[in-house]
């Protein structure tokens, strides 16, 4: 199975990730600056270090497509939950809409990532 053209999905995914990277540390900073820093390390560091071969140009530590999907789901959940936690309702609604659209546009990529799991085992 050939990797799908996911340019639109990539833009939406990146926008959602940006929200997660900003809103999650913001939300956690009310409890501890350490939690805020840890959130940044997890949300930016894990997807940078762990990726599925063929999905990114440079792979530091190869993982299955399932792991990549779970990392995206973590980012999307962090964006949605944190937006509701720290931002006004209108902003949280917009973020939730962004996350929902991102989930829909990710389907082709996720099918491809899962097909990589079946062919690598």
JOMO-V716312 format. One line per field, one symbol per residue. psi: psi as a letter, one per 30 degrees, with the letter a starting at -180 (. if undefined). A space follows every 10 residues. Layout:
psi: ???
This chain:
psi: kkkljheeee eeeeeeeeee feeeeeefff ekfeeeeeee eeeeeefeek lkkfelekke jklleeeeee eeeeeeeeee eeefefllee eeeeeeeeee eeeeffeeee eeeeeeeeff .
